[in-house]
Amino acid sequence: MTISRARMLKFGLVTAAVLWMTMIAGRWSRAAEELESGTDDYSFNWLDPDKKIYVLQNRKFTKANKLLLTLNAGIANVSPYRNSYSIDPRLAYYFSEALGIEVFYAAFANSTNSTYDALLSTSTTGAVRPVVYEAKSQIGGLLHWAPWYAKINVFNTILYFDWYLSGGIGSISGDIMNGSTKTGTASYTGYILGTGHQFHVSEHFVVRLDFTNTWYKAPLTFSTGQETWFTSNRFQLGLGFRL
């Protein structure tokens, strides 16, 4: 009888997992005995016999009850026919190490991209001009939840960072463009989800990486037609100052 590769792989993984758990269970048992005897309050000997690991939860930099001023900048995706960039001043306040609120204002710069140029080139008369919603600004408020805090070694330097999730609501405003002609303006309510990292450079300075996505509902041609959902997102790098 032939045993398939998939079954052999599953058997190997299960065997390795059993061996690993057997080894860890033995070390946990020894750690529990040490804890009961009072020889080691935290019983990390089984994990790090050379005692080179320090307690991860001891935060060197804190953010609770502090303001954070940030300037973010990066690329944006607001339309399939535009190259877009954004810059965001942001203000955040954290009630605890895990929860905070943030408000922001985003300004966009746009230019036509190769997709738009290729579409124009398919029409000898230049009559094919898509209606484009060109975002100009966005304002919003976010709730931050930062459940993850970590330390990593970067070129023999310990770097501390928080990883957070964000969600909120705001308003996005822009111009309705038909070719190079502005035919109107429109603003829509946007629902926002995002995630990001705060890398603590010092007690007062942080470097941020942020990804923010906004969903909003608008007419199909932004002036007429059945309403549908559109999306706009930003990927940004920022520098923050904590007060």
C-alpha positions in Angstrom: 0.0 0.0 0.0 1.4 3.4 -1.0 1.4 6.2 1.6 0.8 9.6 0.0 3.2 12.5 0.6 0.5 14.5 2.3 0.0 11.7 4.9 3.7 11.3 5.5 4.0 15.1 6.0 1.1 15.1 8.5 2.6 12.2 10.4 5.9 13.9 10.6 4.4 17.2 11.8 2.3 15.4 14.5 5.4 13.4 15.6 7.5 16.5 15.9 4.7 18.3 17.8 4.4 15.4 20.3 8.2 15.3 20.9 8.3 19.1 21.3 5.4 19.2 23.8 6.9 16.2 25.7 10.2 18.2 26.1 8.4 21.4 27.1 6.2 19.6 29.6 9.2 18.3 31.3 10.7 21.7 31.6 7.4 23.2 32.8 7.3 20.5 35.5 10.8 21.4 36.7 9.8 25.1 36.7 6.7 24.4 38.8 8.9 22.5 41.3 11.2 25.5 41.5 8.3 27.9 42.0 6.9 25.7 44.8 10.3 25.6 46.5 10.6 29.4 46.3 14.0 29.2 44.6 12.9 31.3 41.6 9.9 33.7 41.6 9.4 33.7 37.8 10.9 30.3 37.0 12.4 31.3 33.7 15.4 29.0 34.1 13.9 26.3 31.8 13.6 28.9 29.1 16.9 30.8 29.5 19.6 29.0 31.6 22.1 31.8 31.0 19.6 34.4 32.3 20.0 36.6 29.2 16.2 37.3 28.8 14.6 40.1 30.6 10.9 40.4 31.3 9.2 41.7 28.1 6.3 43.4 29.9 8.6 46.0 31.6 8.0 49.0 29.3 10.8 51.4 28.9 8.6 53.9 27.0 5.0 54.6 28.0 2.2 56.4 26.2 -0.7 56.4 28.7 -2.1 59.9 29.6 0.2 61.5 27.0 -0.4 63.4 23.7 1.3 62.4 20.5 1.7 64.8 17.6 2.6 63.2 14.3 3.2 64.2 10.7 2.6 61.3 8.3 3.3 61.3 4.6 3.1 58.6 1.9 1.4 57.1 -1.1 -2.4 56.9 -1.5 -4.8 55.0 -3.7 -7.8 57.1 -4.3 -8.6 56.3 -8.0 -7.5 53.8 -10.6 -6.7 56.8 -12.9 -4.5 58.8 -10.6 -1.2 58.7 -8.9 -1.8 60.1 -5.4 0.2 61.1 -2.4 -1.0 62.3 1.0 0.2 64.2 4.1 -1.5 63.8 7.4 -1.1 65.9 10.6 -2.4 63.8 13.5 -3.1 64.2 17.2 -3.5 61.2 19.5 -4.2 60.8 23.2 -3.9 57.5 25.1 -6.0 56.8 28.1 -3.9 53.7 28.8 -1.2 51.6 27.2 -3.9 49.8 25.2 -6.5 52.4 24.3 -6.4 55.8 22.7 -8.1 58.2 20.3 -6.7 60.1 17.3 -7.9 62.8 15.0 -6.3 63.6 11.6 -6.5 65.8 8.5 -5.2 64.4 5.2 -4.4 66.5 2.2 -4.0 64.8 -1.2 -1.9 65.6 -4.3 -3.0 63.9 -7.6 -1.7 63.4 -11.1 -2.9 61.3 -14.1 -1.3 57.9 -14.3 -0.4 55.5 -17.1 -3.8 53.7 -16.9 -5.5 57.0 -17.7 -3.1 57.8 -20.5 -3.5 54.3 -22.0 -7.3 54.7 -22.0 -7.1 58.0 -23.8 -4.8 56.5 -26.4 -7.4 53.9 -27.3 -9.6 56.7 -28.7 -8.4 58.6 -31.8 -10.7 61.4 -31.1 -10.0 61.6 -27.4 -13.7 61.2 -26.6 -13.1 58.4 -24.0 -12.6 60.3 -20.8 -13.6 58.6 -17.6 -15.3 60.5 -14.8 -12.8 60.6 -11.9 -13.4 61.4 -8.3 -10.1 63.2 -7.3 -9.9 63.2 -3.5 -8.5 66.5 -2.1 -8.9 66.1 1.7 -10.1 63.9 4.4 -10.8 64.4 8.1 -11.6 61.8 10.7 -11.5 60.4 14.2 -10.1 57.0 15.2 -10.1 54.7 18.2 -6.8 53.0 18.7 -6.4 49.6 20.3 -2.8 48.5 20.9 -2.8 45.0 22.3 0.8 44.1 21.2 4.0 45.5 22.7 7.4 44.1 21.7 11.1 44.5 21.6 13.4 43.5 18.7 17.1 43.6 18.2 18.2 45.8 15.3 21.9 45.8 14.7 22.6 45.0 18.4 20.2 47.8 19.5 16.9 47.1 21.2 14.0 48.7 19.5 10.7 49.0 21.3 7.4 49.2 19.4 3.6 49.0 19.7 1.4 47.4 17.1 -2.2 48.8 17.1 -5.5 48.5 15.2 -7.7 51.5 14.5 -11.2 52.2 13.5 -13.4 55.3 13.1 -15.4 57.6 10.9 -14.8 60.7 8.9 -15.5 62.7 5.7 -13.7 62.6 2.4 -14.0 65.6 0.0 -12.8 66.0 -3.6 -13.4 67.2 -7.2 -15.4 65.4 -9.9 -13.2 65.5 -13.0 -14.3 64.8 -16.6 -10.9 64.7 -18.4 -9.2 67.9 -17.3 -12.5 69.7 -16.6 -13.8 70.0 -13.1 -17.6 69.4 -13.2 -18.3 69.6 -9.5 -17.3 68.8 -5.9 -18.6 66.2 -3.5 -18.1 65.0 0.1 -18.9 61.6 1.4 -19.0 59.9 4.9 -16.2 57.4 5.2 -15.8 54.4 7.5 -12.2 53.8 8.4 -10.1 50.8 9.4 -6.4 50.7 9.8 -3.3 49.3 11.5 0.1 50.6 12.4 3.4 50.5 14.3 4.9 53.0 16.7 8.6 52.6 17.0 9.9 54.3 20.2 13.1 56.1 19.3 13.3 57.9 22.7 11.0 59.1 25.5 9.6 61.8 23.2 10.1 60.7 19.6 8.5 57.8 17.7 8.6 56.7 14.1 5.3 55.4 12.7 4.2 53.1 9.9 0.4 53.4 9.2 -2.0 51.8 6.8 -5.5 53.3 6.6 -8.4 52.2 4.5 -11.6 54.2 4.0 -14.9 52.9 2.5 -17.5 55.4 1.3 -20.7 55.2 -0.7 -21.3 57.4 -3.8 -23.2 57.4 -7.1 -21.6 55.2 -9.8 -20.4 58.2 -11.8 -20.1 60.4 -8.7 -23.0 62.6 -9.9 -25.6 60.2 -11.2 -26.4 56.5 -11.1 -27.0 53.9 -8.5 -24.9 54.2 -5.3 -22.1 51.8 -4.8 -19.1 51.4 -2.4 -15.7 52.9 -3.2 -12.5 52.6 -1.3 -9.5 54.8 -0.6 -6.3 53.8 1.2 -3.0 55.3 2.4 0.3 53.8 3.4 2.5 56.2 5.3 5.7 56.8 7.2 5.6 59.4 10.0 7.6 61.1 12.7 5.9 61.8 16.1 6.6 63.8 19.2 5.1 62.7 22.5 4.3 65.4 25.1 
